Amino acid sequence: MDNVNQAEFWQQRYETGSIQWDMGQVSPPLKAYIDQLPASAKDQAILVPGAGNAYEVGYLHEQGFTNVTLVDFAPAPIDAFAERYPDFPAAHLICADFFNLSPEQHQFDWVLEQTFFCAINPSRRDEYVEQMAALLKPQGKLVGLLFNVDFGRDEPPFGGTKDEYQQRFEQCFDIEMMEASYNSHPARQGSELFIKLQAK
Ligand SMILES: C[S@@+](CC[C@H](N)C(=O)[O-])C[C@H]1O[C@@H](n2cnc3c(N)ncnc32)[C@H](O)[C@@H]1O
């Protein structure tokens, strides 16, 4: 299970096309969330970690969000994204380990979570919560989707329960919303929680 901590594991999945998680489109609940944001949000600093093929980053860019940062430690999807969006600022395409991002250098208004939490080794979940809170500005938000399913496997996606997530995130976040998602992609209907958490 430790191999999921390594960029090589994920890079190989992209190279062999073994990317079953990839929906090939913006996740519908996240599209709906983005679509209801006011025009004043367009210059907010947004992070999409473990973004993979990054349909949400592309959509934000197309909608005129000007300060979006993509982080992934596998180079393949970043290279593919840069080809699809040659006008996307290169400095905002970061090939690095999320856990090594420096909060002194990077601060965000909000972070978009989309099948990144479920990709990391479950033993690192508290580390994820702490690093996420550190990368957010005061009162910054973590918005996105978490699986509320126990997949019962020793490989990603690693699922979980609402109870577990509440306990973990409450350490560093106020939970504004953690509810069953009503507008998930058909393949994920009934298996996702929509979360909106505010850094304490
Ligand atoms: C399951 S995929 C999801 C990709 C994308 N969010 C999506 O929904 O299509 C997980 C992604 O997280 C990246 N990843 C995993 N651990 C990472 C880490 N510690 N730092 C940066 N990226 C990481 C992988 O390279 C992979 O692209």
The ligand as a Tripos MOL2 file, in Angstrom:
@<TRIPOS>MOLECULE
LIG
   27    29     1     0     0
SMALL
NO_CHARGES

@<TRIPOS>ATOM
      1 C1         -7.1020    8.8590   -8.2040 C.3       1 LIG1
      2 S1         -6.1670   10.0390   -9.0490 S.3       1 LIG1
      3 C2         -7.3290   11.3710   -9.2210 C.3       1 LIG1
      4 C3         -6.9630   12.3730  -10.2700 C.3       1 LIG1
      5 C4         -8.0330   13.4640  -10.4840 C.3       1 LIG1
      6 N1         -8.2910   14.2000   -9.2670 N.3       1 LIG1
      7 C5         -9.2920   12.8760  -11.0390 C.2       1 LIG1
      8 O1        -10.3110   12.8690  -10.3460 O.co2     1 LIG1
      9 O2         -9.2700   12.4150  -12.1990 O.co2     1 LIG1
     10 C6         -5.0760   10.6420   -7.7910 C.3       1 LIG1
     11 C7         -4.0630   11.6530   -8.2850 C.3       1 LIG1
     12 O3         -3.3520   12.1550   -7.1630 O.3       1 LIG1
     13 C8         -1.9730   12.2000   -7.4860 C.3       1 LIG1
     14 N2         -1.2750   12.0960   -6.1940 N.ar      1 LIG1
     15 C9         -1.3430   11.0690   -5.3210 C.ar      1 LIG1
     16 N3         -0.6110   11.3470   -4.2280 N.ar      1 LIG1
     17 C10        -0.0570   12.5740   -4.4360 C.ar      1 LIG1
     18 C11         0.7810   13.4120   -3.6640 C.ar      1 LIG1
     19 N4          1.2340   13.0320   -2.4670 N.pl3     1 LIG1
     20 N5          1.1300   14.6120   -4.1620 N.ar      1 LIG1
     21 C12         0.6890   14.9990   -5.3960 C.ar      1 LIG1
     22 N6         -0.1100   14.2500   -6.1680 N.ar      1 LIG1
     23 C13        -0.4850   13.0560   -5.6900 C.ar      1 LIG1
     24 C14        -1.7450   11.0590   -8.4480 C.3       1 LIG1
     25 O4         -0.6220   11.2510   -9.2400 O.3       1 LIG1
     26 C15        -3.0440   11.0760   -9.2360 C.3       1 LIG1
     27 O5         -2.9450   11.9210  -10.3570 O.3       1 LIG1
@<TRIPOS>BOND
     1     1     2 1
     2     2     3 1
     3     2    10 1
     4     3     4 1
     5     4     5 1
     6     5     6 1
     7     5     7 1
     8     7     8 2
     9     7     9 1
    10    10    11 1
    11    11    12 1
    12    11    26 1
    13    12    13 1
    14    13    14 1
    15    13    24 1
    16    14    15 ar
    17    14    23 ar
    18    15    16 ar
    19    16    17 ar
    20    17    18 ar
    21    17    23 ar
    22    18    19 1
    23    18    20 ar
    24    20    21 ar
    25    21    22 ar
    26    22    23 ar
    27    24    25 1
    28    24    26 1
    29    26    27 1
@<TRIPOS>SUBSTRUCTURE
     1 LIG1         1 GROUP 0 **** ****
